[in-house]
Amino acid sequence: MAQVQDFIEARYQELSQHFHHWEKIKDIIDQLVDLMLNYRQSGHPGGSRSKVHAFVVTTLSGVMRWDIRHPEKPFGDRFILVGGHTVPLIYAALAVYNEALRIKYQQTGDEKYLIPNPEEYALYWEDLLEFRRNKGLSGHAEMEGKTLFLKFNTGPSGHGSPAAAGEALALKRAGAEGVKVIAFEGDAGLSTGVTHETLNSAWGMGLDNLYFVVDWNDFGIDDHPL
């Protein structure tokens, strides 16, 4: 137990050196969500913006094993946005991360910053202008092209819960227990029956590779679920 505590403390001290950068990244993502939705006069700002802190920490801390240049890697951790209507979070975050890589590649010419076929697979800030427009970015989470980071198509609250558990079960059955499934949901999504059924099933099947992150934001339109 002491070794675990020492590891956690050492890891925290290492990561804390980057916290001020993460705060700036969080602010940029948050502002891009706001600008994108205001420009289109459509979308779900509450749940999209309230998840920014958790998303930045999850993707930059090393908790999640993923490669933004190759989201198709079979043994990368899987990210599922349970309530796909908060997808502006993903669009804005990918735009910030990809823009950082684009700038570094232009500055250095180092191919480790290069995303293969960026026109087809990289989402940039200019794509945000086409949110919910004809042939532009969808209003709900879709696993395709520039958003292969997402590992399931989702829509309303609770929609992606069974998919997250299903992917976690499939990975365990395939012997890929080192691959995590990380599911993000807001507090309002906990009121859906499918979420309760999924969590009960996940516990019963021992899905210790499923990480269900709850964003308790108090932005839902209904009463508290719990």
CYANA upper distance limits for C-alpha pairs under 8 A (distance plus 0.5 A):
  1 MET  CA      5 GLN  CA      6.85
  2 ALA  CA      6 ASP  CA      6.64
  3 GLN  CA      7 PHE  CA      6.64
  4 VAL  CA      8 ILE  CA      6.68
  5 GLN  CA      9 GLU  CA      6.63
  6 ASP  CA     10 ALA  CA      6.59
  7 PHE  CA     11 ARG  CA      6.50
  8 ILE  CA     12 TYR  CA      6.54
  9 GLU  CA     13 GLN  CA      6.72
 10 ALA  CA     14 GLU  CA      6.76
 11 ARG  CA     15 LEU  CA      6.68
 12 TYR  CA     16 SER  CA      6.35
 13 GLN  CA     17 GLN  CA      7.49
 15 LEU  CA     19 PHE  CA      7.43
 15 LEU  CA     61 SER  CA      7.40
 18 HIS  CA     22 TRP  CA      6.84
 19 PHE  CA     23 GLU  CA      6.71
 20 HIS  CA     24 LYS  CA      7.07
 21 HIS  CA     25 ILE  CA      6.80
 22 TRP  CA     26 LYS  CA      6.48
 22 TRP  CA     56 VAL  CA      7.42
 22 TRP  CA     57 VAL  CA      8.25
 23 GLU  CA     27 ASP  CA      6.71
 24 LYS  CA     28 ILE  CA      6.79
 25 ILE  CA     29 ILE  CA      6.69
 25 ILE  CA     56 VAL  CA      8.25
 25 ILE  CA     96 VAL  CA      8.11
 26 LYS  CA     30 ASP  CA      6.54
 26 LYS  CA     52 VAL  CA      6.67
 26 LYS  CA     53 HIS  CA      6.74
 26 LYS  CA     56 VAL  CA      7.21
 27 ASP  CA     31 GLN  CA      6.65
 28 ILE  CA     32 LEU  CA      6.65
 28 ILE  CA     96 VAL  CA      8.06
 29 ILE  CA     33 VAL  CA      6.77
 29 ILE  CA     52 VAL  CA      7.68
 29 ILE  CA     89 LEU  CA      7.97
 29 ILE  CA     92 ALA  CA      5.86
 29 ILE  CA     93 ALA  CA      6.07
 29 ILE  CA     96 VAL  CA      7.28
 30 ASP  CA     34 ASP  CA      6.92
 30 ASP  CA     49 ARG  CA      6.28
 30 ASP  CA     52 VAL  CA      7.27
 30 ASP  CA     89 LEU  CA      8.44
 30 ASP  CA     92 ALA  CA      8.25
 31 GLN  CA     35 LEU  CA      6.60
 32 LEU  CA     36 MET  CA      6.38
 32 LEU  CA     92 ALA  CA      6.24
 33 VAL  CA     37 LEU  CA      6.69
 33 VAL  CA     45 PRO  CA      7.59
 33 VAL  CA     48 SER  CA      7.83
 33 VAL  CA     49 ARG  CA      7.36
 33 VAL  CA     88 PRO  CA      6.44
 33 VAL  CA     89 LEU  CA      6.96
 33 VAL  CA     92 ALA  CA      6.38
 34 ASP  CA     38 ASN  CA      6.52
 34 ASP  CA     45 PRO  CA      7.45
 35 LEU  CA     39 TYR  CA      6.39
 36 MET  CA     40 ARG  CA      6.84
 36 MET  CA     88 PRO  CA      8.44
 36 MET  CA    128 LEU  CA      6.47
 36 MET  CA    129 LEU  CA      6.99
 36 MET  CA    131 PHE  CA      7.60
 37 LEU  CA     41 GLN  CA      6.03
 37 LEU  CA     42 SER  CA      6.03
 37 LEU  CA     43 GLY  CA      6.28
 37 LEU  CA     44 HIS  CA      8.25
 37 LEU  CA     45 PRO  CA      7.58
 37 LEU  CA    131 PHE  CA      8.45
 38 ASN  CA     42 SER  CA      7.55
 39 TYR  CA    129 LEU  CA      8.01
 40 ARG  CA    129 LEU  CA      8.33
 40 ARG  CA    131 PHE  CA      7.37
 40 ARG  CA    132 ARG  CA      7.83
 42 SER  CA    132 ARG  CA      8.30
 43 GLY  CA     85 HIS  CA      8.00
 43 GLY  CA     86 THR  CA      8.48
 43 GLY  CA     88 PRO  CA      8.23
 43 GLY  CA    139 GLY  CA      7.26
 44 HIS  CA     48 SER  CA      6.96
 44 HIS  CA     85 HIS  CA      6.97
 44 HIS  CA     86 THR  CA      6.49
 44 HIS  CA     88 PRO  CA      8.22
 45 PRO  CA     49 ARG  CA      6.39
 45 PRO  CA     86 THR  CA      7.90
 45 PRO  CA     88 PRO  CA      8.28
 46 GLY  CA     50 SER  CA      6.64
 46 GLY  CA    219 PHE  CA      6.43
 47 GLY  CA     51 LYS  CA      6.91
 47 GLY  CA     86 THR  CA      6.14
 47 GLY  CA    186 GLY  CA      7.18
 47 GLY  CA    217 ASN  CA      7.84
 47 GLY  CA    219 PHE  CA      7.41
 48 SER  CA     52 VAL  CA      7.63
 48 SER  CA     86 THR  CA      5.05
 48 SER  CA     87 VAL  CA      7.15
 48 SER  CA     88 PRO  CA      6.37
 48 SER  CA     89 LEU  CA      5.28
 49 ARG  CA     89 LEU  CA      6.99
 50 SER  CA    215 ASP  CA      7.69
 50 SER  CA    217 ASN  CA      6.71
 51 LYS  CA     55 PHE  CA      6.53
 51 LYS  CA     89 LEU  CA      7.81
 51 LYS  CA    215 ASP  CA      6.71
 52 VAL  CA     56 VAL  CA      6.60
 52 VAL  CA     89 LEU  CA      7.18
 53 HIS  CA     57 VAL  CA      6.85
 54 ALA  CA     58 THR  CA      6.54
 54 ALA  CA    215 ASP  CA      8.43
 55 PHE  CA     59 THR  CA      6.60
 56 VAL  CA     60 LEU  CA      6.40
 56 VAL  CA     61 SER  CA      8.46
 57 VAL  CA     61 SER  CA      5.91
 58 THR  CA     62 GLY  CA      7.71
 58 THR  CA     63 VAL  CA      6.31
 58 THR  CA     64 MET  CA      6.52
 59 THR  CA     63 VAL  CA      7.53
 59 THR  CA     64 MET  CA      6.30
 59 THR  CA     66 TRP  CA      8.43
 60 LEU  CA     64 MET  CA      8.33
 64 MET  CA     77 ASP  CA      6.68
 64 MET  CA    180 LYS  CA      8.21
 65 ARG  CA     76 GLY  CA      6.18
 65 ARG  CA     77 ASP  CA      5.84
 66 TRP  CA     71 PRO  CA      7.39
 66 TRP  CA     76 GLY  CA      5.61
 66 TRP  CA     77 ASP  CA      6.45
 67 ASP  CA     71 PRO  CA      6.19
 67 ASP  CA     73 LYS  CA      8.32
 67 ASP  CA     76 GLY  CA      7.94
 68 ILE  CA     98 ASN  CA      8.48
 68 ILE  CA    115 ILE  CA      8.47
 68 ILE  CA    149 PHE  CA      7.86
 69 ARG  CA    114 LEU  CA      7.80
 69 ARG  CA    115 ILE  CA      5.38
 69 ARG  CA    116 PRO  CA      7.43
 70 HIS  CA    115 ILE  CA      8.24
 71 PRO  CA     76 GLY  CA      8.02
 71 PRO  CA    148 LEU  CA      6.34
 71 PRO  CA    149 PHE  CA      5.94
 72 GLU  CA     76 GLY  CA      8.45
 72 GLU  CA    148 LEU  CA      7.38
 72 GLU  CA    149 PHE  CA      8.44
 75 PHE  CA    176 ALA  CA      8.11
 75 PHE  CA    179 VAL  CA      6.59
 76 GLY  CA    179 VAL  CA      6.93
 77 ASP  CA    179 VAL  CA      5.64
 77 ASP  CA    180 LYS  CA      5.37
 77 ASP  CA    181 VAL  CA      6.42
 77 ASP  CA    182 ILE  CA      7.91
 78 ARG  CA    149 PHE  CA      8.44
 78 ARG  CA    150 LEU  CA      7.96
 78 ARG  CA    151 LYS  CA      6.49
 78 ARG  CA    179 VAL  CA      7.98
 78 ARG  CA    180 LYS  CA      6.71
 78 ARG  CA    181 VAL  CA      5.14
 78 ARG  CA    182 ILE  CA      6.54
 79 PHE  CA    149 PHE  CA      7.41
 79 PHE  CA    150 LEU  CA      6.11
 79 PHE  CA    151 LYS  CA      6.27
 79 PHE  CA    181 VAL  CA      6.50
 79 PHE  CA    182 ILE  CA      5.41
 79 PHE  CA    183 ALA  CA      6.47
 79 PHE  CA    184 PHE  CA      8.43
 80 ILE  CA    150 LEU  CA      6.33
 80 ILE  CA    151 LYS  CA      6.08
 80 ILE  CA    152 PHE  CA      6.56
 80 ILE  CA    160 GLY  CA      7.23
 80 ILE  CA    164 ALA  CA      6.97
 80 ILE  CA    181 VAL  CA      7.90
 80 ILE  CA    182 ILE  CA      6.72
 80 ILE  CA    183 ALA  CA      5.28
 80 ILE  CA    184 PHE  CA      7.00
 81 LEU  CA     86 THR  CA      8.27
 81 LEU  CA     87 VAL  CA      7.95
 81 LEU  CA    141 ALA  CA      7.64
 81 LEU  CA    150 LEU  CA      7.69
 81 LEU  CA    152 PHE  CA      8.31
 81 LEU  CA    154 THR  CA      7.42
 81 LEU  CA    160 GLY  CA      7.14
 81 LEU  CA    183 ALA  CA      6.38
 81 LEU  CA    184 PHE  CA      5.64
 81 LEU  CA    185 GLU  CA      7.21
 82 VAL  CA    154 THR  CA      6.87
 82 VAL  CA    155 GLY  CA      8.18
 82 VAL  CA    156 PRO  CA      8.41
 82 VAL  CA    157 SER  CA      7.00
 82 VAL  CA    158 GLY  CA      6.23
 82 VAL  CA    159 HIS  CA      6.27
 82 VAL  CA    160 GLY  CA      4.45
 82 VAL  CA    161 SER  CA      6.20
 82 VAL  CA    164 ALA  CA      8.44
 82 VAL  CA    183 ALA  CA      6.65
 82 VAL  CA    184 PHE  CA      6.19
 82 VAL  CA    185 GLU  CA      5.80
 83 GLY  CA    154 THR  CA      6.76
 83 GLY  CA    155 GLY  CA      6.06
 83 GLY  CA    156 PRO  CA      5.57
 83 GLY  CA    157 SER  CA      4.71
 83 GLY  CA    158 GLY  CA      6.38
 83 GLY  CA    159 HIS  CA      6.61
 83 GLY  CA    160 GLY  CA      6.99
 83 GLY  CA    184 PHE  CA      8.21
 83 GLY  CA    185 GLU  CA      6.54
 83 GLY  CA    186 GLY  CA      8.05
 83 GLY  CA    189 GLY  CA      7.80
 84 GLY  CA    140 HIS  CA      5.35
 84 GLY  CA    141 ALA  CA      5.06
 84 GLY  CA    153 ASN  CA      7.79
 84 GLY  CA    154 THR  CA      4.97
 84 GLY  CA    155 GLY  CA      4.62
 84 GLY  CA    156 PRO  CA      6.58
 84 GLY  CA    157 SER  CA      7.83
 84 GLY  CA    159 HIS  CA      8.22
 84 GLY  CA    160 GLY  CA      8.20
 85 HIS  CA    139 GLY  CA      6.87
 85 HIS  CA    140 HIS  CA      5.26
 85 HIS  CA    141 ALA  CA      7.25
 85 HIS  CA    154 THR  CA      8.19
 85 HIS  CA    155 GLY  CA      5.92
 85 HIS  CA    156 PRO  CA      6.61
 85 HIS  CA    157 SER  CA      8.29
 86 THR  CA     90 ILE  CA      8.45
 86 THR  CA    140 HIS  CA      7.71
 86 THR  CA    141 ALA  CA      8.33
 87 VAL  CA     91 TYR  CA      6.95
 87 VAL  CA    139 GLY  CA      7.53
 87 VAL  CA    140 HIS  CA      6.30
 87 VAL  CA    141 ALA  CA      5.89
 88 PRO  CA     92 ALA  CA      6.54
 88 PRO  CA    139 GLY  CA      8.33
 89 LEU  CA     93 ALA  CA      6.61
 90 ILE  CA     94 LEU  CA      6.49
 91 TYR  CA     95 ALA  CA      6.59
 91 TYR  CA    123 LEU  CA      7.77
 91 TYR  CA    128 LEU  CA      7.60
 91 TYR  CA    147 THR  CA      8.40
 92 ALA  CA     96 VAL  CA      6.84
 92 ALA  CA    125 TRP  CA      7.88
 92 ALA  CA    128 LEU  CA      7.90
 93 ALA  CA     97 TYR  CA      6.73
 94 LEU  CA     98 ASN  CA      6.31
 94 LEU  CA    123 LEU  CA      6.68
 94 LEU  CA    124 TYR  CA      7.68
 95 ALA  CA     99 GLU  CA      6.43
 95 ALA  CA    123 LEU  CA      5.95
 95 ALA  CA    124 TYR  CA      4.79
 95 ALA  CA    125 TRP  CA      5.48
 95 ALA  CA    128 LEU  CA      8.49
 96 VAL  CA    100 ALA  CA      6.79
 96 VAL  CA    124 TYR  CA      7.83
 96 VAL  CA    125 TRP  CA      7.70
 97 TYR  CA    101 LEU  CA      7.00
 98 ASN  CA    102 ARG  CA      6.59
 98 ASN  CA    122 ALA  CA      7.20
 98 ASN  CA    123 LEU  CA      7.22
 98 ASN  CA    124 TYR  CA      6.73
 99 GLU  CA    103 ILE  CA      6.65
 99 GLU  CA    124 TYR  CA      6.68
 99 GLU  CA    125 TRP  CA      7.90
100 ALA  CA    104 LYS  CA      6.75
101 LEU  CA    105 TYR  CA      6.58
101 LEU  CA    113 TYR  CA      5.70
101 LEU  CA    114 LEU  CA      7.44
102 ARG  CA    106 GLN  CA      6.73
102 ARG  CA    113 TYR  CA      7.47
102 ARG  CA    114 LEU  CA      7.59
103 ILE  CA    107 GLN  CA      6.66
104 LYS  CA    108 THR  CA      6.46
104 LYS  CA    109 GLY  CA      8.17
104 LYS  CA    110 ASP  CA      8.41
104 LYS  CA    113 TYR  CA      6.97
105 TYR  CA    109 GLY  CA      5.35
105 TYR  CA    110 ASP  CA      6.22
105 TYR  CA    111 GLU  CA      7.37
105 TYR  CA    112 LYS  CA      8.48
105 TYR  CA    113 TYR  CA      5.75
105 TYR  CA    114 LEU  CA      6.70
110 ASP  CA    114 LEU  CA      7.89
115 ILE  CA    121 TYR  CA      8.25
115 ILE  CA    122 ALA  CA      7.41
116 PRO  CA    121 TYR  CA      7.94
117 ASN  CA    121 TYR  CA      6.56
117 ASN  CA    122 ALA  CA      8.08
118 PRO  CA    122 ALA  CA      5.03
118 PRO  CA    123 LEU  CA      8.28
120 GLU  CA    145 GLY  CA      6.53
120 GLU  CA    146 LYS  CA      6.82
121 TYR  CA    145 GLY  CA      5.62
121 TYR  CA    146 LYS  CA      4.66
121 TYR  CA    147 THR  CA      7.89
121 TYR  CA    148 LEU  CA      8.35
122 ALA  CA    145 GLY  CA      8.48
122 ALA  CA    146 LYS  CA      5.60
122 ALA  CA    147 THR  CA      8.45
123 LEU  CA    127 ASP  CA      6.83
123 LEU  CA    146 LYS  CA      5.81
123 LEU  CA    147 THR  CA      7.90
124 TYR  CA    128 LEU  CA      7.80
125 TRP  CA    129 LEU  CA      8.10
126 GLU  CA    130 GLU  CA      8.27
127 ASP  CA    131 PHE  CA      7.75
127 ASP  CA    136 GLY  CA      7.92
127 ASP  CA    137 LEU  CA      7.80
128 LEU  CA    137 LEU  CA      7.77
130 GLU  CA    134 ASN  CA      8.22
130 GLU  CA    135 LYS  CA      8.43
130 GLU  CA    136 GLY  CA      5.18
130 GLU  CA    137 LEU  CA      6.47
131 PHE  CA    136 GLY  CA      6.08
131 PHE  CA    137 LEU  CA      5.03
131 PHE  CA    138 SER  CA      6.93
131 PHE  CA    139 GLY  CA      7.59
132 ARG  CA    136 GLY  CA      6.50
132 ARG  CA    137 LEU  CA      6.09
132 ARG  CA    138 SER  CA      5.85
132 ARG  CA    139 GLY  CA      6.04
133 ARG  CA    137 LEU  CA      7.47
133 ARG  CA    138 SER  CA      8.34
138 SER  CA    142 GLU  CA      7.79
140 HIS  CA    153 ASN  CA      8.21
140 HIS  CA    154 THR  CA      7.00
140 HIS  CA    155 GLY  CA      5.98
141 ALA  CA    150 LEU  CA      7.76
141 ALA  CA    152 PHE  CA      8.06
141 ALA  CA    153 ASN  CA      5.82
141 ALA  CA    154 THR  CA      5.77
141 ALA  CA    155 GLY  CA      7.08
142 GLU  CA    147 THR  CA      7.27
142 GLU  CA    148 LEU  CA      8.45
142 GLU  CA    150 LEU  CA      7.37
142 GLU  CA    152 PHE  CA      7.12
142 GLU  CA    153 ASN  CA      4.93
142 GLU  CA    154 THR  CA      7.32
143 MET  CA    147 THR  CA      6.10
143 MET  CA    148 LEU  CA      5.42
143 MET  CA    149 PHE  CA      7.64
143 MET  CA    150 LEU  CA      5.64
143 MET  CA    151 LYS  CA      6.20
143 MET  CA    152 PHE  CA      6.11
143 MET  CA    153 ASN  CA      6.18
144 GLU  CA    148 LEU  CA      5.56
152 PHE  CA    160 GLY  CA      7.80
152 PHE  CA    163 ALA  CA      7.72
153 ASN  CA    160 GLY  CA      8.20
154 THR  CA    159 HIS  CA      6.34
154 THR  CA    160 GLY  CA      6.05
155 GLY  CA    159 HIS  CA      6.55
155 GLY  CA    160 GLY  CA      8.20
157 SER  CA    185 GLU  CA      7.96
157 SER  CA    186 GLY  CA      8.28
157 SER  CA    188 ALA  CA      7.80
157 SER  CA    189 GLY  CA      5.18
157 SER  CA    192 THR  CA      7.91
158 GLY  CA    185 GLU  CA      7.98
158 GLY  CA    189 GLY  CA      5.72
158 GLY  CA    190 LEU  CA      7.70
158 GLY  CA    192 THR  CA      6.55
158 GLY  CA    194 VAL  CA      6.78
158 GLY  CA    195 THR  CA      6.04
159 HIS  CA    163 ALA  CA      8.50
159 HIS  CA    194 VAL  CA      8.18
160 GLY  CA    164 ALA  CA      6.68
160 GLY  CA    183 ALA  CA      8.49
161 SER  CA    165 ALA  CA      6.95
161 SER  CA    183 ALA  CA      8.00
161 SER  CA    194 VAL  CA      7.61
161 SER  CA    195 THR  CA      6.34
161 SER  CA    198 THR  CA      6.66
162 PRO  CA    166 GLY  CA      6.45
162 PRO  CA    194 VAL  CA      7.77
162 PRO  CA    195 THR  CA      8.08
162 PRO  CA    198 THR  CA      6.10
163 ALA  CA    167 GLU  CA      6.54
164 ALA  CA    168 ALA  CA      6.71
164 ALA  CA    181 VAL  CA      7.01
164 ALA  CA    182 ILE  CA      8.17
164 ALA  CA    183 ALA  CA      6.94
164 ALA  CA    210 LEU  CA      7.81
165 ALA  CA    169 LEU  CA      6.60
165 ALA  CA    198 THR  CA      7.20
165 ALA  CA    202 ALA  CA      6.66
165 ALA  CA    207 LEU  CA      8.01
165 ALA  CA    210 LEU  CA      7.29
166 GLY  CA    170 ALA  CA      6.62
167 GLU  CA    171 LEU  CA      6.62
167 GLU  CA    181 VAL  CA      7.69
168 ALA  CA    172 LYS  CA      6.83
168 ALA  CA    180 LYS  CA      7.74
168 ALA  CA    181 VAL  CA      6.40
168 ALA  CA    207 LEU  CA      6.97
168 ALA  CA    209 ASN  CA      6.65
168 ALA  CA    210 LEU  CA      6.31
169 LEU  CA    173 ARG  CA      6.66
169 LEU  CA    205 MET  CA      8.36
169 LEU  CA    207 LEU  CA      7.06
170 ALA  CA    174 ALA  CA      6.56
171 LEU  CA    175 GLY  CA      6.78
171 LEU  CA    176 ALA  CA      5.55
171 LEU  CA    177 GLU  CA      6.61
171 LEU  CA    179 VAL  CA      7.62
172 LYS  CA    176 ALA  CA      6.10
172 LYS  CA    177 GLU  CA      5.46
172 LYS  CA    207 LEU  CA      8.37
172 LYS  CA    209 ASN  CA      8.39
177 GLU  CA    209 ASN  CA      7.10
178 GLY  CA    209 ASN  CA      7.99
179 VAL  CA    209 ASN  CA      7.44
180 LYS  CA    209 ASN  CA      5.41
180 LYS  CA    210 LEU  CA      6.55
180 LYS  CA    211 TYR  CA      7.73
181 VAL  CA    209 ASN  CA      6.69
181 VAL  CA    210 LEU  CA      5.37
181 VAL  CA    211 TYR  CA      6.57
182 ILE  CA    210 LEU  CA      6.65
182 ILE  CA    211 TYR  CA      5.29
182 ILE  CA    212 PHE  CA      6.61
182 ILE  CA    213 VAL  CA      7.74
183 ALA  CA    210 LEU  CA      8.04
183 ALA  CA    211 TYR  CA      6.59
183 ALA  CA    212 PHE  CA      5.34
183 ALA  CA    213 VAL  CA      6.43
184 PHE  CA    212 PHE  CA      6.70
184 PHE  CA    213 VAL  CA      5.42
184 PHE  CA    214 VAL  CA      6.67
184 PHE  CA    215 ASP  CA      7.82
185 GLU  CA    189 GLY  CA      6.76
185 GLU  CA    190 LEU  CA      8.47
185 GLU  CA    212 PHE  CA      7.99
185 GLU  CA    213 VAL  CA      6.80
185 GLU  CA    214 VAL  CA      5.64
185 GLU  CA    215 ASP  CA      6.54
186 GLY  CA    190 LEU  CA      7.83
186 GLY  CA    214 VAL  CA      5.98
186 GLY  CA    215 ASP  CA      4.98
186 GLY  CA    216 TRP  CA      6.40
186 GLY  CA    217 ASN  CA      7.40
187 ASP  CA    191 SER  CA      8.34
187 ASP  CA    214 VAL  CA      6.72
187 ASP  CA    215 ASP  CA      6.33
187 ASP  CA    216 TRP  CA      5.25
187 ASP  CA    217 ASN  CA      7.08
187 ASP  CA    218 ASP  CA      7.62
187 ASP  CA    220 GLY  CA      7.93
187 ASP  CA    224 HIS  CA      8.39
187 ASP  CA    225 PRO  CA      7.65
188 ALA  CA    218 ASP  CA      8.35
188 ALA  CA    219 PHE  CA      8.44
188 ALA  CA    220 GLY  CA      5.81
188 ALA  CA    221 ILE  CA      8.42
188 ALA  CA    222 ASP  CA      7.73
188 ALA  CA    224 HIS  CA      7.65
188 ALA  CA    225 PRO  CA      6.79
189 GLY  CA    195 THR  CA      7.75
190 LEU  CA    195 THR  CA      6.47
190 LEU  CA    196 HIS  CA      7.65
190 LEU  CA    225 PRO  CA      6.60
190 LEU  CA    226 LEU  CA      8.50
191 SER  CA    195 THR  CA      7.93
191 SER  CA    196 HIS  CA      8.49
191 SER  CA    225 PRO  CA      5.37
191 SER  CA    226 LEU  CA      8.25
192 THR  CA    196 HIS  CA      7.47
193 GLY  CA    197 GLU  CA      6.73
194 VAL  CA    198 THR  CA      6.47
195 THR  CA    199 LEU  CA      6.66
196 HIS  CA    200 ASN  CA      6.62
197 GLU  CA    201 SER  CA      6.58
198 THR  CA    202 ALA  CA      6.49
199 LEU  CA    203 TRP  CA      6.71
200 ASN  CA    204 GLY  CA      6.69
201 SER  CA    205 MET  CA      6.58
202 ALA  CA    206 GLY  CA      6.55
202 ALA  CA    207 LEU  CA      5.75
202 ALA  CA    210 LEU  CA      8.37
203 TRP  CA    207 LEU  CA      6.82
218 ASP  CA    224 HIS  CA      8.26
